[in-house]
């Protein structure tokens, strides 16, 4: 590993009288750092979805084919899944203070260059290929955001407080995602004329690509200033010792930096509960990305939204998730006494109801808008709860998100919203075909796990 990514070395303990005040101060500081930093990733995550309705508009300056752009869109998700798996193993053995800002800078630069092929080559195959590569890189570098945040969360916050802290931190991606819409609107209004003069049909390029990328670069610098790697690197004891809050399976070995082989084969691959959680997560993400990726295009075609209206609808979808996530966390802790599955099932049932309304009443402005907001309110709670469960089921130095991302790759066809048929024929989700596709991949996953547990050879493995 490159030296600059190595975990910060442990320091001698501070004097007893300084430990409490330093711990309290730094915990707030690192929390703000990972909150702002992770929000920054979502400023440059799904911008392509915001640009798509204007790239495909036959009356606009480009007129790209929707099917071709859906390929570009899907590569972002594929890269993101692979990155969170592969880069997660790097993050486990890296300094979170360096790793998180590094990924954000690279994602922002990749997003900024998305404007280049559009201007140079127009609606051509060359442009599609370059955009596909760049959007793949955006997804890959975005996969470097969650793992260092998970590392910081497990080192600075103990098990009994982690659920509440995670529910608050989980709102970061909604804050970042919600800003994409207003940034597209105001970035185009404020800076579009600087680049394109009176040609307002191209202002969206500045609002969706250039302006958010510039903001993300500033956020990366701020995150680096605020984040610290571990308490021990600041001369503090472990969080479990400081709060006297030890989980049942805690041991000093959990503070050690594990190898990739140890993490994956000892703590992830043969952990049955992690696999169950990851499978559930794949289904939750079908809905999350189906709405997130295609909402701007769907709203423009079904309701005739312009960039301003689509931007604010996108904002409402993401912003509604903040109170929804907090309510979900509160219900799981207070009402259901930590039984996360019950809360998740209730929220997903309500999501299904509003998906049905969103699909069946596409010609009704009020129902479509309110349904989109309700989906945002209810979908992100389950996303957060599944992450909390995963963190509690693996050692502190294991990237517990990795098995989840492996399954998302295996369940790739279970993501209807990323393949370009999300709104074809007026249908939002082709349920039957997608469920069959998921079932096929579940059988593959089950076979893969059986071979490992029986000591067999995994096909294709060396």
Buried (B, 14 or more C-beta within 10 A) or exposed (E): EEEEBBBBEBEEEBEEEEBEEBBEEBBEBBBBBBBBBBBBBBBBBBBBBBBBBBBBBEEBBBEBEBEBBBBBBBBBBBBBBBBBBBBBBBBBBBBBBBBBBBBBBBBBBBBBBBBBBBEEBEBEEEBBBBBBBBBBBBBBBBBBBBBBBBBBBBBBBBBEEBBBBBBBBBBBBBBBBBBBBBBBBBBBBEBBBEBBEEEEBBBBBBBBBBBBBBBBBEBBEBBBEBBBBBBBBBBBBBBBEBBEBBBEEBEEEBBEEBEBEBBBEBBBBEBEEBBEBBBBBBBBBBBBBBBBBBBBBBBBBBBEBEBBBBBBBBBBBBBBBBEBBBBBBBBBBEEBEEEBBEBBEBBBEBBEBBBEBBBEBBEBBEBBBBBBBBBBBBBBBBBBBBBBBBBBBBBBBBBBBBBBBBBBBBBBBBBBBBBBBBBEEEEBBBEEEBEEBBEEBBEEBEEBBEBBEEEEEEEEEE
